Amino acid sequence: MDETHEMDQMGEMDGTNGFDLAEVFQKSDESTRGFESNPTSPKSTVKSSQSLRLEPDFELLRGVRLNYTLAKGGHVWRHSPGTLALQQRAKLYDLSQPTFDLDVFVSHCWATSGWRKIISLFLQSTWHVLLVSWIVVVLVTFVLTVEDVLPTPFVYQPNFMGFTEVCPMGCGILAAGSFIPTLLAVVWLHLPCPSLSPLCFVDAACINQDPELVRRGVYGIGGFLSVTRELRVLWSEPYFSRLWCVFELAAYRKANPRGKITLRPLFMEQAVLILWSALCLANILFHFSRTGYEGATVASYTPALIPLVFLPPCVHGLRRSYVKKHRLVVEMQEFDVRAAGCRSDVDRECIHSAIADWYSSLDQFNAFVRGPLRQELIPPILSASIPLHQTLLLVMPGTTMHLETLAGLWKGNAPTDALLSWAVGMILGANVLLPSFGVWLAIYLCNFFAAPCSRRWADPLQSLAVSVCMLLFVVLSSAASNRLVSMGLWYSIGWTSALLVLFTIHFVRKCMLKAI
């Protein structure tokens, strides 16, 4: 759904000001009755503050474990607080706990779909669980397969290094490696161990809904930011056009000059999820298409090409995402705090007054955003790449499928040289290192050709051309890899070593550029 349409539906709510304060005060009688029996609510006799400040109000400061917000299908993120009944807001508030400091302050825009934030935060929070559990699961199921504990109901006739004997083939490694890590990551989110997840400020769960304390809590956000170690921005297109979002950046940098600000574009995790799903489907089809006698022929691999029909739409969507990213650069270059939208005129005046006090004037703050803040935040977004851990998530499907094949070759009594060549050349080289270059190439091309064509009809053709380039890379690199690996163990070692050197150079270069 178009984000502008979503903003209209959400009533143009700001990053933290997802609460309709006027509505809250109009319903004060009803909400007070709803909170009289709530023992977690601070005393309602305290006056609400009408000024934005950077001193923390420890009576109201609360944090919620990030995994709690993602449990139950990410219920905290699915709906803006302004659309919920007061009793529903109270249940969200009960998820949080009093604290004196925060690990992360999650800054976001309620005008953006909650599912996009759920996807992004899920991968940010559980990538280590996904990787570690995948390694354990595929190793355990590999051992169980070669020890005849797991069934091998299929057969596979390879043509690899002169070995053409029929081998028993299962699907336990493929099934377990494709689905169990995701299930374990979901279970991880529901574990009641506090140390497993950072303590975060999420407005929907950490601002008290007592009508006398809502404004005091919202206006105390600057103080909450002052005791936060990291400001994590879930960036979407409307983010910098919302005044409360801009205020959070201004307050955090003022209160924490050396604090960590992390920009996480939502579209990146979406792209990773789409690519991962397509690769899982392709490898499952590929695995079953080559079972049977003479399963190593090119014709048998045809069903695995079915997911390629989704490649051009994925490329087109990723290109559009990078258009938004480039638009952000222009928006920060031309930033004017006076043009940022805010639903409440009272809030607008208070935010403008606070920013003017902190940065001498609104014009000085504009200069700060266009200069130092832009120089700090833009480089990570402009980087035409994705983090290493997300790249490793994308190589999991292919590696899982080839481990299933390795187990079949093992049970079929393939020569030791063939087993080692498959493990080194096909698994490590062709399915871990080589796909990493493919992912980086895809991101680079989508970023480089992000700008839409002047003629509307030509824009889909440009996405199709990028898709063809990516497909050519896959076909040619796979053919070269298969040829070299099938020539013998030393060729496999040499090929994989060369890929490893290139991978290391690329990774070190990225780290150096990031440090600069």
RODO-2510 file (C-alpha; in nm, 4 decimals, decimal comma):
residues 516
     n   res          X          Y          Z
     1     m     0,0000     0,0000     0,0000
     2     d     0,1214     0,3476    -0,0812
     3     e     0,2618     0,5158     0,2291
     4     t     0,0909     0,8460     0,1535
     5     h    -0,2449     0,6707     0,1576
     6     e    -0,1499     0,5002     0,4833
     7     m    -0,0634     0,8387     0,6336
     8     d    -0,4058     0,9695     0,5480
     9     q    -0,5667     0,6660     0,7070
    10     m    -0,3598     0,7018     1,0212
    11     g    -0,4624     1,0636     1,0662
    12     e    -0,1068     1,1791     0,9944
    13     m     0,0238     1,0604     1,3290
    14     d     0,3813     1,1371     1,4133
    15     g     0,6644     0,9126     1,5255
    16     t     0,5927     0,9067     1,8975
    17     n     0,2808     1,1130     1,9007
    18     g     0,0605     0,8269     1,7881
    19     f    -0,1867     0,9263     2,0597
    20     d    -0,4733     1,1609     1,9866
    21     l    -0,4296     1,3774     2,2941
    22     a    -0,7475     1,5735     2,2360
    23     e    -0,9463     1,2529     2,2196
    24     v    -0,7796     1,1269     2,5358
    25     f    -0,8753     1,4387     2,7303
    26     q    -1,2298     1,4333     2,5930
    27     k    -1,2682     1,0816     2,7285
    28     s    -1,1022     1,1580     3,0603
    29     d    -1,3884     1,0277     3,2704
    30     e    -1,3977     0,6943     3,0923
    31     s    -1,0199     0,6500     3,0918
    32     t    -0,9853     0,7427     3,4577
    33     r    -1,2335     0,4736     3,5505
    34     g    -1,0338     0,2275     3,3425
    35     f    -0,7139     0,3042     3,5312
    36     e    -0,8340     0,3337     3,8872
    37     s    -0,7630    -0,0336     3,9483
    38     n    -0,4308    -0,0385     3,7642
    39     p    -0,1557    -0,0694     4,0252
    40     t     0,1167     0,0046     3,7730
    41     s    -0,0040     0,3569     3,6994
    42     p     0,1819     0,6433     3,8688
    43     k    -0,0286     0,8703     4,0841
    44     s    -0,2573     1,0834     3,8780
    45     t    -0,2168     1,3784     4,1148
    46     v     0,1133     1,4765     3,9542
    47     k     0,0822     1,7767     3,7263
    48     s     0,1359     1,7109     3,3549
    49     s     0,4281     1,8988     3,2087
    50     q     0,3690     2,1441     2,9279
    51     s     0,7352     2,1834     2,8285
    52     l     0,9742     1,9543     2,6478
    53     r     1,2818     1,8757     2,8545
    54     l     1,5956     1,6638     2,8527
    55     e     1,5864     1,5713     3,2216
    56     p     1,4518     1,2156     3,2675
    57     d     1,1279     1,1728     3,4585
    58     f     1,2097     0,8484     3,6388
    59     e     0,8592     0,8224     3,7764
    60     l     0,7340     0,7662     3,4210
    61     l     1,0403     0,6114     3,2547
    62     r     0,9635     0,2564     3,1438
    63     g     1,1087     0,0054     2,9004
    64     v     0,9829    -0,3071     2,7275
    65     r     1,1813    -0,6058     2,6081
    66     l     1,1968    -0,5978     2,2299
    67     n     1,1039    -0,9630     2,1998
    68     y     0,7822    -0,8979     2,3965
    69     t     0,6739    -0,6438     2,1333
    70     l     0,7271    -0,9012     1,8556
    71     a     0,5549    -1,1896     2,0329
    72     k     0,1987    -1,2852     1,9360
    73     g     0,2506    -1,1751     1,5796
    74     g     0,4011    -0,8384     1,6717
    75     h     0,0791    -0,7197     1,8365
    76     v     0,2429    -0,4013     1,9701
    77     w     0,3274    -0,2838     1,6182
    78     r     0,0189    -0,3859     1,4218
    79     h    -0,2033    -0,0925     1,5223
    80     s    -0,1361     0,2701     1,6084
    81     p    -0,2206     0,3511     1,9730
    82     g    -0,4578     0,6212     1,8537
    83     t    -0,6819     0,3545     1,6974
    84     l    -0,7032     0,1376     2,0119
    85     a    -0,9460     0,1493     2,3005
    86     l    -0,8056     0,2634     2,6351
    87     q    -0,8300    -0,0889     2,7778
    88     q    -0,6207    -0,2224     2,4876
    89     r    -0,3623     0,0511     2,5450
    90     a    -0,3508    -0,0443     2,9116
    91     k    -0,2646    -0,4049     2,8206
    92     l     0,0226    -0,2826     2,6064
    93     y     0,1429    -0,0573     2,8890
    94     d     0,1495    -0,3552     3,1268
    95     l     0,4155    -0,5155     2,9047
    96     s     0,6686    -0,2505     3,0104
    97     q     0,8577    -0,2159     3,3370
    98     p     1,0090     0,0738     3,5356
    99     t     1,3750     0,1402     3,4612
   100     f     1,6488     0,3989     3,5058
   101     d     1,8038     0,3607     3,1594
   102     l     1,7302     0,2140     2,8180
   103     d     1,9277     0,0043     2,5735
   104     v     1,7385     0,1201     2,2645
   105     f     1,4874     0,3921     2,1803
   106     v     1,2903     0,2781     1,8747
   107     s     1,2003     0,5803     1,6631
   108     h     0,9458     0,5190     1,3891
   109     c     0,6495     0,6672     1,2053
   110     w     0,3027     0,5294     1,2749
   111     a     0,1986     0,6286     0,9215
   112     t     0,4024     0,3287     0,7981
   113     s     0,2502    -0,0190     0,8014
   114     g     0,3176    -0,2109     1,1209
   115     w     0,3945    -0,5325     0,9320
   116     r     0,6959    -0,3690     0,7699
   117     k     0,8349    -0,2865     1,1151
   118     i     0,7604    -0,6373     1,2418
   119     i     0,9560    -0,7928     0,9544
   120     s     1,2461    -0,5530     1,0026
   121     l     1,2683    -0,5945     1,3814
   122     f     1,2213    -0,9715     1,3591
   123     l     1,5275    -1,0122     1,1361
   124     q     1,7263    -0,7569     1,3384
   125     s     1,6462    -0,9378     1,6641
   126     t     1,6699    -1,3028     1,5607
   127     w     1,9314    -1,3268     1,2857
   128     h     2,1808    -1,4826     1,5281
   129     v     1,9173    -1,7338     1,6404
   130     l     1,8403    -1,8196     1,2785
   131     l     2,2076    -1,8732     1,1890
   132     v     2,3089    -2,0701     1,4990
   133     s     1,9976    -2,2879     1,5009
   134     w     2,0371    -2,3541     1,1275
   135     i     2,3958    -2,4728     1,1754
   136     v     2,2948    -2,7028     1,4608
   137     v     1,9844    -2,8345     1,2828
   138     v     2,1547    -2,9175     0,9511
   139     l     2,4532    -3,0825     1,1225
   140     v     2,2304    -3,2966     1,3453
   141     t     2,0007    -3,3988     1,0604
   142     f     2,3051    -3,4692     0,8388
   143     v     2,4417    -3,7131     1,0964
   144     l     2,0986    -3,8708     1,1447
   145     t     2,0644    -3,9146     0,7685
   146     v     2,4010    -4,0823     0,7098
   147     e     2,3420    -4,3042     1,0154
   148     d     2,0099    -4,4252     0,8668
   149     v     1,8028    -4,2735     1,1467
   150     l     1,6150    -4,0478     0,9040
   151     p     1,4501    -4,2141     0,6024
   152     t     1,5844    -4,1739     0,2473
   153     p     1,2841    -4,2636     0,0295
   154     f     1,4193    -4,1137    -0,2940
   155     v     1,7101    -4,1955    -0,5243
   156     y     1,9561    -3,9740    -0,7060
   157     q     2,1928    -4,0652    -0,9874
   158     p     2,4780    -3,8123    -0,9981
   159     n     2,7362    -3,7536    -1,2649
   160     f     3,0169    -3,6075    -1,0559
   161     m     3,3905    -3,6764    -1,0999
   162     g     3,3109    -4,0020    -1,2787
   163     f     3,0807    -4,1263    -1,0034
   164     t     2,7423    -4,2285    -1,1496
   165     e     2,6091    -4,4853    -0,9001
   166     v     2,2512    -4,4518    -0,7792
   167     c     2,2451    -4,2970    -0,4306
   168     p     1,9687    -4,2973    -0,1682
   169     m     1,8285    -3,9508    -0,1117
   170     g     1,6197    -3,8038     0,1684
   171     c     1,4628    -3,4681     0,2419
   172     g     1,5076    -3,4462     0,6202
   173     i     1,8001    -3,2012     0,6052
   174     l     1,6204    -2,9811     0,3538
   175     a     1,2926    -2,9768     0,5459
   176     a     1,4517    -2,9217     0,8865
   177     g     1,6979    -2,6581     0,7631
   178     s     1,4257    -2,4651     0,5804
   179     f     1,1628    -2,4453     0,8545
   180     i     1,2934    -2,5341     1,2019
   181     p     1,5245    -2,2272     1,2425
   182     t     1,2293    -1,9961     1,1766
   183     l     1,0161    -2,1829     1,4303
   184     l     1,2958    -2,1633     1,6875
   185     a     1,3313    -1,7885     1,6249
   186     v     0,9588    -1,7451     1,6937
   187     v     0,9931    -1,9510     2,0127
   188     w     1,2910    -1,7329     2,1116
   189     l     1,0658    -1,4265     2,1031
   190     h     0,8322    -1,5863     2,3599
   191     l     1,0997    -1,6945     2,6084
   192     p     1,0546    -1,5160     2,9454
   193     c     1,4276    -1,4584     2,9981
   194     p     1,4874    -1,0776     3,0159
   195     s     1,8578    -1,0990     2,9327
   196     l     1,7829    -1,2331     2,5841
   197     s     1,6485    -0,9047     2,4494
   198     p     1,7386    -0,5347     2,4855
   199     l     1,5252    -0,3070     2,7016
   200     c     1,3596    -0,0626     2,4624
   201     f     1,1367     0,2397     2,4620
   202     v     0,8396     0,1788     2,2347
   203     d     0,5817     0,4531     2,2668
   204     a     0,2769     0,2259     2,2428
   205     a     0,3901     0,0220     2,5452
   206     c     0,5869     0,2730     2,7528
   207     i     0,3682     0,5862     2,7734
   208     n     0,1097     0,5793     3,0494
   209     q    -0,2463     0,6167     2,9238
   210     d    -0,3818     0,8037     3,2253
   211     p    -0,5279     1,1215     3,0665
   212     e    -0,3271     1,3405     3,3040
   213     l    -0,0041     1,1565     3,2297
   214     v    -0,0208     1,0999     2,8536
   215     r     0,1017     1,4490     2,7679
   216     r     0,3552     1,4397     3,0496
   217     g     0,4898     1,1129     2,9114
   218     v     0,4975     1,2337     2,5513
   219     y     0,6600     1,5629     2,6510
   220     g     0,9153     1,3708     2,8590
   221     i     1,0507     1,1810     2,5602
   222     g     1,3543     1,4079     2,5463
   223     g     1,4447     1,2992     2,9000
   224     f     1,3952     0,9334     2,8101
   225     l     1,6320     0,9796     2,5160
   226     s     1,8978     1,1239     2,7482
   227     v     1,9344     0,7867     2,9280
   228     t     1,9292     0,5766     2,6084
   229     r     2,2377     0,4077     2,4681
   230     e     2,1117     0,3727     2,1085
   231     l     1,8533     0,5540     1,8985
   232     r     1,7327     0,3066     1,6370
   233     v     1,5477     0,4715     1,3497
   234     l     1,3140     0,2462     1,1520
   235     w     1,3365     0,4582     0,8408
   236     s     1,0515     0,4794     0,5929
   237     e     0,9688     0,7477     0,3399
   238     p     0,7514     0,9739     0,5602
   239     y     0,9925     0,9654     0,8563
   240     f     1,1712     1,2995     0,8098
   241     s     0,8480     1,4780     0,7208
   242     r     0,7037     1,4193     1,0703
   243     l     0,7929     1,6731     1,3379
   244     w     0,7964     1,4316     1,6326
   245     c     1,0407     1,2045     1,4469
   246     v     1,2680     1,5014     1,3803
   247     f     1,2356     1,6044     1,7447
   248     e     1,3574     1,2628     1,8621
   249     l     1,6717     1,2961     1,6510
   250     a     1,7291     1,6521     1,7729
   251     a     1,6771     1,5632     2,1387
   252     y     1,8937     1,2510     2,1270
   253     r     2,1886     1,4199     1,9607
   254     k     2,1613     1,7133     2,2044
   255     a     2,1384     1,4878     2,5115
   256     n     2,3888     1,2276     2,3826
   257     p     2,6502     1,3967     2,1617
   258     r     2,8404     1,0681     2,1378
   259     g     2,5383     0,8395     2,1439
   260     k     2,4788     0,5778     1,8760
   261     i     2,2215     0,6529     1,6059
   262     t     2,1361     0,3568     1,3828
   263     l     1,9305     0,3990     1,0675
   264     r     1,7525     0,0810     0,9573
   265     p     1,5715     0,1212     0,6232
   266     l     1,2618    -0,0983     0,6384
   267     f     1,2797    -0,1969     0,2740
   268     m     1,6090    -0,3812     0,3207
   269     e     1,4730    -0,6518     0,5518
   270     q     1,1702    -0,6810     0,3253
   271     a     1,3997    -0,7494     0,0310
   272     v     1,5918    -1,0086     0,2333
   273     l     1,2683    -1,1860     0,3285
   274     i     1,1439    -1,1933    -0,0313
   275     l     1,4766    -1,3210    -0,1653
   276     w     1,5035    -1,5824     0,1111
   277     s     1,1522    -1,7113     0,0394
   278     a     1,2201    -1,7325    -0,3348
   279     l     1,5500    -1,9153    -0,2768
   280     c     1,3845    -2,1643    -0,0413
   281     l     1,1183    -2,2410    -0,3005
   282     a     1,3737    -2,2677    -0,5814
   283     n     1,5964    -2,5070    -0,3882
   284     i     1,3063    -2,7279    -0,2779
   285     l     1,1898    -2,7564    -0,6394
   286     f     1,5479    -2,8107    -0,7528
   287     h     1,5976    -3,0914    -0,5020
   288     f     1,2887    -3,2878    -0,5980
   289     s     1,3266    -3,2243    -0,9721
   290     r     1,6578    -3,4113    -0,9844
   291     t     1,5545    -3,7144    -0,7812
   292     g     1,5220    -4,0378    -0,9733
   293     y     1,7425    -4,2016    -1,2320
   294     e     1,9422    -3,9697    -1,4570
   295     g     1,8494    -3,6874    -1,2253
   296     a     2,1652    -3,4917    -1,3036
   297     t     2,0512    -3,3898    -1,6535
   298     v     1,9858    -3,0270    -1,7397
   299     a     1,6243    -3,1006    -1,8368
   300     s     1,5475    -3,2307    -1,4888
   301     y     1,6296    -2,8910    -1,3399
   302     t     1,3541    -2,7115    -1,5356
   303     p     1,0971    -2,7017    -1,2482
   304     a     1,3506    -2,5144    -1,0360
   305     l     1,3229    -2,2228    -1,2787
   306     i     0,9595    -2,1553    -1,1829
   307     p     1,0475    -1,9034    -0,9041
   308     l     1,2334    -1,6940    -1,1629
   309     v     0,8989    -1,5475    -1,2727
   310     f     0,9039    -1,3547    -0,9435
   311     l     1,2494    -1,2079    -1,0110
   312     p     1,1471    -0,9054    -1,2247
   313     p     0,8752    -0,7893    -0,9787
   314     c     1,1209    -0,8254    -0,6891
   315     v     1,3844    -0,6270    -0,8788
   316     h     1,1301    -0,3586    -0,9692
   317     g     1,0195    -0,3265    -0,6070
   318     l     1,3779    -0,3038    -0,4852
   319     r     1,4556    -0,0355    -0,7427
   320     r     1,1579     0,1675    -0,6212
   321     s     1,2857     0,1331    -0,2661
   322     y     1,6198     0,2761    -0,3684
   323     v     1,4390     0,5678    -0,5337
   324     k     1,3001     0,6519    -0,1902
   325     k     1,6478     0,6223    -0,0459
   326     h     1,7917     0,8694    -0,2955
   327     r     1,4972     1,0997    -0,2285
   328     l     1,6009     1,1021     0,1380
   329     v     1,9341     1,2581     0,0442
   330     v     1,7554     1,5460    -0,1257
   331     e     1,5131     1,5855     0,1638
   332     m     1,7960     1,6188     0,4148
   333     q     1,9804     1,8612     0,1897
   334     e     1,6703     2,0821     0,1756
   335     f     1,5436     2,0110     0,5270
   336     d     1,3333     2,2771     0,6988
   337     v     1,1946     2,1986     1,0421
   338     r     0,9119     2,4461     0,9845
   339     a     0,7795     2,2279     0,7008
   340     a     0,7647     1,9086     0,9095
   341     g     0,4082     1,8036     0,9780
   342     c     0,2483     1,7837     1,3211
   343     r    -0,1149     1,7178     1,4038
   344     s    -0,1275     1,9450     1,7084
   345     d    -0,0465     2,3159     1,6871
   346     v     0,0337     2,3142     2,0600
   347     d     0,2862     2,0334     2,0105
   348     r     0,4333     2,2137     1,7110
   349     e     0,4936     2,5293     1,9147
   350     c     0,6491     2,3355     2,2031
   351     i     0,8798     2,1376     1,9723
   352     h     0,9875     2,4491     1,7843
   353     s     1,0531     2,6281     2,1143
   354     a     1,2593     2,3387     2,2539
   355     i     1,4650     2,2987     1,9367
   356     a     1,5293     2,6734     1,9244
   357     d     1,6524     2,6602     2,2856
   358     w     1,8836     2,3635     2,2183
   359     y     2,0284     2,4823     1,8854
   360     s     2,0033     2,8637     1,9293
   361     s     1,7449     2,8939     1,6514
   362     l     1,5400     2,6876     1,4086
   363     d     1,7711     2,7956     1,1277
   364     q     2,0723     2,6675     1,3211
   365     f     1,8941     2,3328     1,3630
   366     n     1,8214     2,3235     0,9892
   367     a     2,1917     2,3775     0,9277
   368     f     2,2721     2,0975     1,1725
   369     v     2,0415     1,8502     0,9936
   370     r     2,1654     1,9476     0,6484
   371     g     2,5290     1,9296     0,7609
   372     p     2,6650     1,7188     1,0500
   373     l     2,3565     1,5005     1,1012
   374     r     2,3242     1,4291     0,7303
   375     q     2,6939     1,3398     0,7081
   376     e     2,6494     1,1001     0,9994
   377     l     2,3311     0,9263     0,8856
   378     i     2,3416     0,9225     0,5068
   379     p     2,6543     0,7077     0,4345
   380     p     2,5080     0,3844     0,5804
   381     i     2,1904     0,4330     0,3783
   382     l     2,3785     0,5143     0,0575
   383     s     2,5891     0,2005     0,0934
   384     a     2,4827    -0,0300    -0,1924
   385     s     2,5105    -0,3428     0,0171
   386     i     2,3475    -0,5362     0,2977
   387     p     2,5009    -0,6516     0,6282
   388     l     2,7063    -0,9696     0,6262
   389     h     2,4680    -1,1551     0,8565
   390     q     2,1781    -1,0920     0,6174
   391     t     2,3901    -1,2182     0,3295
   392     l     2,4558    -1,5369     0,5269
   393     l     2,0815    -1,5807     0,5791
   394     l     2,0364    -1,5745     0,2015
   395     v     2,2927    -1,8512     0,1406
   396     m     2,1239    -2,0886     0,3849
   397     p     1,8684    -2,2417     0,1405
   398     g     2,1216    -2,3423    -0,1242
   399     t     2,3694    -2,4736     0,1314
   400     t     2,0967    -2,6820     0,2963
   401     m     1,9997    -2,8451    -0,0324
   402     h     2,3600    -2,9307    -0,1216
   403     l     2,4191    -3,0787     0,2247
   404     e     2,1263    -3,3116     0,1490
   405     t     2,3044    -3,4103    -0,1718
   406     l     2,6311    -3,4641     0,0177
   407     a     2,4519    -3,7012     0,2546
   408     g     2,3177    -3,8930    -0,0465
   409     l     2,6652    -3,9197    -0,2003
   410     w     2,7997    -4,0389     0,1358
   411     k     2,5361    -4,3104     0,1651
   412     g     2,5965    -4,4052    -0,1986
   413     n     2,9650    -4,4763    -0,1162
   414     a     3,1057    -4,2005    -0,3376
   415     p     3,4885    -4,1747    -0,3385
   416     t     3,6483    -3,9648    -0,0676
   417     d     3,7865    -3,7187    -0,3233
   418     a     3,4358    -3,6669    -0,4609
   419     l     3,2926    -3,6078    -0,1132
   420     l     3,5643    -3,3581    -0,0220
   421     s     3,5383    -3,1820    -0,3572
   422     w     3,1614    -3,1477    -0,3130
   423     a     3,1992    -3,0178     0,0435
   424     v     3,4701    -2,7650    -0,0412
   425     g     3,3776    -2,6614    -0,3949
   426     m     2,9994    -2,6980    -0,4141
   427     i     2,8963    -2,6167    -0,0561
   428     l     3,1530    -2,3633     0,0630
   429     g     3,2511    -2,2195    -0,2736
   430     a     2,9417    -2,2379    -0,4939
   431     n     2,6742    -2,2012    -0,2252
   432     v     2,8254    -1,9783     0,0445
   433     l     3,0837    -1,7522    -0,1182
   434     l     2,9580    -1,7261    -0,4773
   435     p     2,5944    -1,6391    -0,3888
   436     s     2,7268    -1,3628    -0,1625
   437     f     2,8698    -1,1923    -0,4695
   438     g     2,5372    -1,2465    -0,6449
   439     v     2,3498    -1,0716    -0,3627
   440     w     2,5920    -0,7797    -0,3635
   441     l     2,5621    -0,7536    -0,7436
   442     a     2,1817    -0,7486    -0,7245
   443     i     2,1832    -0,4728    -0,4619
   444     y     2,4402    -0,2720    -0,6582
   445     l     2,2456    -0,2919    -0,9862
   446     c     1,9139    -0,2023    -0,8218
   447     n     2,0794     0,0943    -0,6527
   448     f     2,2649     0,2109    -0,9647
   449     f     1,9581     0,1848    -1,1889
   450     a     1,7144     0,3077    -0,9238
   451     a     1,6075     0,6209    -1,1113
   452     p     1,2894     0,5561    -1,3133
   453     c     1,3020     0,5958    -1,6894
   454     s     1,1632     0,9125    -1,8452
   455     r     0,9104     0,7017    -2,0357
   456     r     0,6795     0,5107    -1,8038
   457     w     0,6545     0,2054    -2,0293
   458     a     1,0341     0,1707    -2,0314
   459     d     1,0718     0,1451    -1,6535
   460     p     0,9535    -0,2204    -1,6278
   461     l     1,1865    -0,3023    -1,9173
   462     q     1,4757    -0,1594    -1,7175
   463     s     1,3834    -0,3871    -1,4258
   464     l     1,3667    -0,6779    -1,6695
   465     a     1,7138    -0,5911    -1,8019
   466     v     1,8549    -0,5908    -1,4469
   467     s     1,6867    -0,9292    -1,3888
   468     v     1,8462    -1,0687    -1,7055
   469     c     2,1899    -0,9488    -1,5890
   470     m     2,1419    -1,1213    -1,2557
   471     l     2,0227    -1,4395    -1,4272
   472     l     2,3269    -1,4389    -1,6543
   473     f     2,5528    -1,4066    -1,3515
   474     v     2,3832    -1,7045    -1,1861
   475     v     2,3988    -1,9232    -1,4986
   476     l     2,7574    -1,8409    -1,5941
   477     s     2,9005    -1,8542    -1,2420
   478     s     2,7196    -2,1821    -1,1694
   479     a     2,8454    -2,3362    -1,4933
   480     a     3,2030    -2,2291    -1,4212
   481     s     3,1817    -2,3504    -1,0626
   482     n     3,0344    -2,6881    -1,1582
   483     r     3,3012    -2,7377    -1,4249
   484     l     3,5928    -2,6555    -1,1949
   485     v     3,4621    -2,8561    -0,8994
   486     s     3,4000    -3,1647    -1,1142
   487     m     3,7594    -3,1564    -1,2375
   488     g     3,8953    -3,2717    -0,9013
   489     l     3,9641    -3,1895    -0,5393
   490     w     4,2570    -2,9538    -0,6011
   491     y     4,0558    -2,7552    -0,8532
   492     s     3,7810    -2,7249    -0,5926
   493     i     4,0294    -2,6051    -0,3324
   494     g     4,1815    -2,3527    -0,5737
   495     w     3,8407    -2,2200    -0,6850
   496     t     3,7115    -2,1865    -0,3318
   497     s     4,0358    -2,0238    -0,2133
   498     a     4,0122    -1,7636    -0,4895
   499     l     3,6509    -1,6872    -0,3942
   500     l     3,7485    -1,6647    -0,0277
   501     v     4,0240    -1,4128    -0,1056
   502     l     3,7838    -1,1966    -0,3082
   503     f     3,5210    -1,2249    -0,0350
   504     t     3,7735    -1,1170     0,2301
   505     i     3,8933    -0,8211     0,0214
   506     h     3,5371    -0,7047    -0,0342
   507     f     3,4453    -0,7432     0,3331
   508     v     3,7585    -0,5632     0,4579
   509     r     3,6972    -0,2822     0,2097
   510     k     3,3417    -0,2414     0,3396
   511     c     3,4669    -0,2269     0,6978
   512     m     3,7273     0,0357     0,6086
   513     l     3,4735     0,2520     0,4271
   514     k     3,2360     0,2204     0,7216
   515     a     3,5118     0,3257     0,9627
   516     i     3,5856     0,6340     0,7527
***
